[in-house]
Amino acid sequence: MKTTPLSCDLHDYLEIACVYGYRIKLTLKDGKPVEGVAKNIITSEKREFLIVENEQTHKIELNHLSKMKVLNPNAKFSEVVF
């Protein structure tokens, strides 16, 4: 299955969330929510993943993202739809 990479501007929002260590709430394409702190974006086996930490570490493939809401007050942005 071929995956479509995120556009650069959407990718930038993920990078900003990681740089500032924003607490985020993700909604995945299957409707599942994931909440935690954005830590890093990694590449593995030609796929990109967002690392989110709460009580555990989540490795979420970027093409599974539907929406990201920033929970920190006064953040650089509040919500992104993928």
Backbone as JSON Lines, residues from 0, in Angstrom:
{"i":0,"aa":"M","n":[0.83,-1.18,0.0],"ca":[0.0,0.0,0.0],"c":[0.88,1.24,0.0]}
{"i":1,"aa":"K","n":[0.61,2.15,-0.92],"ca":[1.39,3.37,-1.02],"c":[0.78,4.44,-0.1]}
{"i":2,"aa":"T","n":[1.63,5.14,0.63],"ca":[1.15,6.2,1.51],"c":[1.46,7.55,0.9]}
{"i":3,"aa":"T","n":[0.59,8.51,1.15],"ca":[0.79,9.86,0.67],"c":[1.43,10.68,1.79]}
{"i":4,"aa":"P","n":[2.58,11.31,1.52],"ca":[3.2,12.1,2.57],"c":[2.39,13.36,2.88]}
{"i":5,"aa":"L","n":[2.54,13.85,4.11],"ca":[1.88,15.09,4.49],"c":[2.49,16.26,3.75]}
{"i":6,"aa":"S","n":[1.68,17.28,3.53],"ca":[2.22,18.5,2.92],"c":[3.19,19.15,3.92]}
{"i":7,"aa":"C","n":[4.08,19.95,3.4],"ca":[5.11,20.59,4.25],"c":[4.5,21.47,5.34]}
{"i":8,"aa":"D","n":[3.43,22.2,5.01],"ca":[2.85,23.08,6.03],"c":[2.22,22.29,7.17]}
{"i":9,"aa":"L","n":[1.59,21.15,6.89],"ca":[1.04,20.32,7.96],"c":[2.16,19.67,8.77]}
{"i":10,"aa":"H","n":[3.21,19.27,8.1],"ca":[4.37,18.68,8.77],"c":[4.99,19.7,9.73]}
{"i":11,"aa":"D","n":[5.02,20.97,9.31],"ca":[5.58,22.03,10.16],"c":[4.84,22.15,11.48]}
{"i":12,"aa":"Y","n":[3.51,22.02,11.46],"ca":[2.74,22.09,12.71],"c":[3.15,20.97,13.67]}
{"i":13,"aa":"L","n":[3.38,19.79,13.15],"ca":[3.83,18.68,14.0],"c":[5.21,18.98,14.59]}
{"i":14,"aa":"E","n":[6.09,19.53,13.77],"ca":[7.43,19.87,14.26],"c":[7.37,20.95,15.34]}
{"i":15,"aa":"I","n":[6.51,21.95,15.16],"ca":[6.35,23.0,16.17],"c":[5.85,22.39,17.48]}
{"i":16,"aa":"A","n":[4.89,21.5,17.4],"ca":[4.36,20.84,18.59],"c":[5.46,20.08,19.34]}
{"i":17,"aa":"C","n":[6.35,19.44,18.59],"ca":[7.45,18.7,19.22],"c":[8.49,19.65,19.82]}
{"i":18,"aa":"V","n":[8.85,20.69,19.1],"ca":[9.87,21.64,19.58],"c":[9.43,22.28,20.89]}
{"i":19,"aa":"Y","n":[8.16,22.68,20.97],"ca":[7.64,23.34,22.17],"c":[7.12,22.36,23.22]}
{"i":20,"aa":"G","n":[7.12,21.08,22.89],"ca":[6.65,20.06,23.84],"c":[5.19,20.25,24.2]}
{"i":21,"aa":"Y","n":[4.38,20.6,23.21],"ca":[2.96,20.86,23.45],"c":[2.24,19.59,23.89]}
{"i":22,"aa":"R","n":[1.29,19.79,24.8],"ca":[0.36,18.72,25.15],"c":[-0.73,18.76,24.07]}
{"i":23,"aa":"I","n":[-0.97,17.63,23.42],"ca":[-1.88,17.59,22.29],"c":[-2.93,16.5,22.46]}
{"i":24,"aa":"K","n":[-4.02,16.68,21.75],"ca":[-5.03,15.64,21.63],"c":[-5.17,15.34,20.15]}
{"i":25,"aa":"L","n":[-4.85,14.12,19.78],"ca":[-4.96,13.68,18.39],"c":[-6.26,12.92,18.19]}
{"i":26,"aa":"T","n":[-6.83,13.09,17.03],"ca":[-7.92,12.23,16.6],"c":[-7.41,11.5,15.37]}
{"i":27,"aa":"L","n":[-7.43,10.18,15.44],"ca":[-6.95,9.37,14.32],"c":[-8.08,9.16,13.32]}
{"i":28,"aa":"K","n":[-7.74,8.74,12.13],"ca":[-8.73,8.54,11.07],"c":[-9.78,7.5,11.46]}
{"i":29,"aa":"D","n":[-9.45,6.57,12.34],"ca":[-10.42,5.58,12.79],"c":[-11.27,6.1,13.96]}
{"i":30,"aa":"G","n":[-11.06,7.39,14.35],"ca":[-11.83,8.0,15.43],"c":[-11.21,7.88,16.8]}
{"i":31,"aa":"K","n":[-10.18,7.09,16.94],"ca":[-9.53,6.88,18.23],"c":[-8.8,8.15,18.67]}
{"i":32,"aa":"P","n":[-8.99,8.59,19.94],"ca":[-8.25,9.74,20.44],"c":[-6.95,9.3,21.13]}
{"i":33,"aa":"V","n":[-5.93,10.13,21.02],"ca":[-4.67,9.91,21.73],"c":[-4.27,11.27,22.3]}
{"i":34,"aa":"E","n":[-4.0,11.3,23.61],"ca":[-3.61,12.55,24.25],"c":[-2.26,12.36,24.92]}
{"i":35,"aa":"G","n":[-1.41,13.38,24.82],"ca":[-0.1,13.32,25.46],"c":[0.76,14.48,25.0]}
{"i":36,"aa":"V","n":[2.06,14.36,25.24],"ca":[3.03,15.39,24.88],"c":[3.72,14.99,23.58]}
{"i":37,"aa":"A","n":[3.72,15.91,22.61],"ca":[4.42,15.66,21.35],"c":[5.92,15.67,21.6]}
{"i":38,"aa":"K","n":[6.61,14.61,21.23],"ca":[8.04,14.47,21.53],"c":[8.95,14.55,20.31]}
{"i":39,"aa":"N","n":[8.58,13.85,19.23],"ca":[9.51,13.75,18.11],"c":[8.78,13.18,16.89]}
{"i":40,"aa":"I","n":[9.4,13.39,15.73],"ca":[8.96,12.74,14.5],"c":[10.12,11.87,14.05]}
{"i":41,"aa":"I","n":[9.84,10.61,13.8],"ca":[10.89,9.69,13.37],"c":[10.49,9.03,12.05]}
{"i":42,"aa":"T","n":[11.5,8.55,11.34],"ca":[11.27,7.79,10.11],"c":[11.75,6.37,10.36]}
{"i":43,"aa":"S","n":[10.91,5.42,9.99],"ca":[11.24,4.01,10.14],"c":[10.62,3.25,8.97]}
{"i":44,"aa":"E","n":[11.43,2.48,8.28],"ca":[10.96,1.68,7.15],"c":[10.21,2.54,6.13]}
{"i":45,"aa":"K","n":[10.76,3.72,5.82],"ca":[10.22,4.66,4.83],"c":[8.85,5.22,5.21]}
{"i":46,"aa":"R","n":[8.52,5.18,6.5],"ca":[7.26,5.76,7.0],"c":[7.61,6.72,8.14]}
{"i":47,"aa":"E","n":[6.78,7.77,8.29],"ca":[7.02,8.75,9.35],"c":[6.03,8.54,10.49]}
{"i":48,"aa":"F","n":[6.55,8.74,11.71],"ca":[5.75,8.53,12.91],"c":[5.91,9.71,13.86]}
{"i":49,"aa":"L","n":[4.83,10.06,14.55],"ca":[4.86,11.04,15.61],"c":[4.95,10.28,16.93]}
{"i":50,"aa":"I","n":[5.89,10.68,17.77],"ca":[6.03,10.08,19.09],"c":[5.29,10.96,20.08]}
{"i":51,"aa":"V","n":[4.33,10.36,20.79],"ca":[3.53,11.05,21.79],"c":[3.66,10.28,23.1]}
{"i":52,"aa":"E","n":[3.94,11.02,24.19],"ca":[4.11,10.36,25.49],"c":[3.04,10.82,26.47]}
{"i":53,"aa":"N","n":[2.47,9.84,27.17],"ca":[1.64,10.07,28.34],"c":[2.13,9.04,29.36]}
{"i":54,"aa":"E","n":[1.29,8.19,29.89],"ca":[1.79,7.13,30.78],"c":[2.65,6.13,30.0]}
{"i":55,"aa":"Q","n":[2.48,6.12,28.7],"ca":[3.26,5.25,27.82],"c":[3.67,6.04,26.57]}
{"i":56,"aa":"T","n":[4.49,5.42,25.74],"ca":[4.93,6.07,24.51],"c":[4.14,5.51,23.33]}
{"i":57,"aa":"H","n":[3.58,6.42,22.53],"ca":[2.8,6.03,21.35],"c":[3.59,6.42,20.11]}
{"i":58,"aa":"K","n":[3.63,5.53,19.15],"ca":[4.28,5.76,17.86],"c":[3.17,5.73,16.81]}
{"i":59,"aa":"I","n":[2.79,6.93,16.33],"ca":[1.61,7.05,15.48],"c":[2.03,7.44,14.07]}
{"i":60,"aa":"E","n":[1.66,6.63,13.11],"ca":[2.0,6.92,11.72],"c":[1.28,8.19,11.28]}
{"i":61,"aa":"L","n":[2.01,9.09,10.63],"ca":[1.46,10.4,10.27],"c":[0.25,10.31,9.37]}
{"i":62,"aa":"N","n":[0.2,9.33,8.48],"ca":[-0.96,9.24,7.58],"c":[-2.21,8.7,8.28]}
{"i":63,"aa":"H","n":[-2.12,8.4,9.57],"ca":[-3.29,7.98,10.35],"c":[-3.93,9.15,11.08]}
{"i":64,"aa":"L","n":[-3.3,10.34,11.01],"ca":[-3.8,11.51,11.73],"c":[-4.97,12.14,10.99]}
{"i":65,"aa":"S","n":[-5.99,12.53,11.76],"ca":[-7.13,13.26,11.22],"c":[-7.14,14.7,11.73]}
{"i":66,"aa":"K","n":[-6.84,14.86,13.05],"ca":[-6.88,16.19,13.65],"c":[-5.93,16.25,14.85]}
{"i":67,"aa":"M","n":[-5.35,17.42,15.08],"ca":[-4.51,17.65,16.25],"c":[-4.97,18.94,16.92]}
{"i":68,"aa":"K","n":[-5.28,18.84,18.19],"ca":[-5.66,20.01,18.97],"c":[-4.59,20.23,20.04]}
{"i":69,"aa":"V","n":[-4.12,21.47,20.16],"ca":[-3.12,21.81,21.17],"c":[-3.84,22.21,22.45]}
{"i":70,"aa":"L","n":[-3.44,21.6,23.58],"ca":[-4.1,21.84,24.85],"c":[-3.41,22.91,25.68]}
{"i":71,"aa":"N","n":[-2.21,23.33,25.3],"ca":[-1.49,24.37,26.03],"c":[-2.13,25.74,25.78]}
{"i":72,"aa":"P","n":[-2.26,26.56,26.83],"ca":[-2.73,27.92,26.6],"c":[-1.66,28.74,25.88]}
{"i":73,"aa":"N","n":[-2.06,29.72,25.1],"ca":[-1.15,30.63,24.39],"c":[-0.18,29.92,23.45]}
{"i":74,"aa":"A","n":[-0.6,28.82,22.88],"ca":[0.24,28.09,21.92],"c":[0.3,28.85,20.61]}
{"i":75,"aa":"K","n":[1.25,28.52,19.76],"ca":[1.42,29.16,18.46],"c":[0.24,28.89,17.51]}
{"i":76,"aa":"F","n":[-0.5,27.81,17.75],"ca":[-1.7,27.45,16.97],"c":[-2.58,26.61,17.88]}
{"i":77,"aa":"S","n":[-3.83,26.4,17.48],"ca":[-4.73,25.66,18.36],"c":[-5.19,24.32,17.78]}
{"i":78,"aa":"E","n":[-5.4,24.27,16.48],"ca":[-5.92,23.03,15.89],"c":[-5.5,22.91,14.43]}
{"i":79,"aa":"V","n":[-5.24,21.68,14.01],"ca":[-4.87,21.39,12.64],"c":[-5.67,20.18,12.17]}
{"i":80,"aa":"V","n":[-6.23,20.3,10.98],"ca":[-6.94,19.16,10.38],"c":[-6.08,18.64,9.24]}
{"i":81,"aa":"F","n":[-5.82,17.34,9.25],"ca":[-4.93,16.74,8.26],"c":[-5.67,16.22,7.05]}
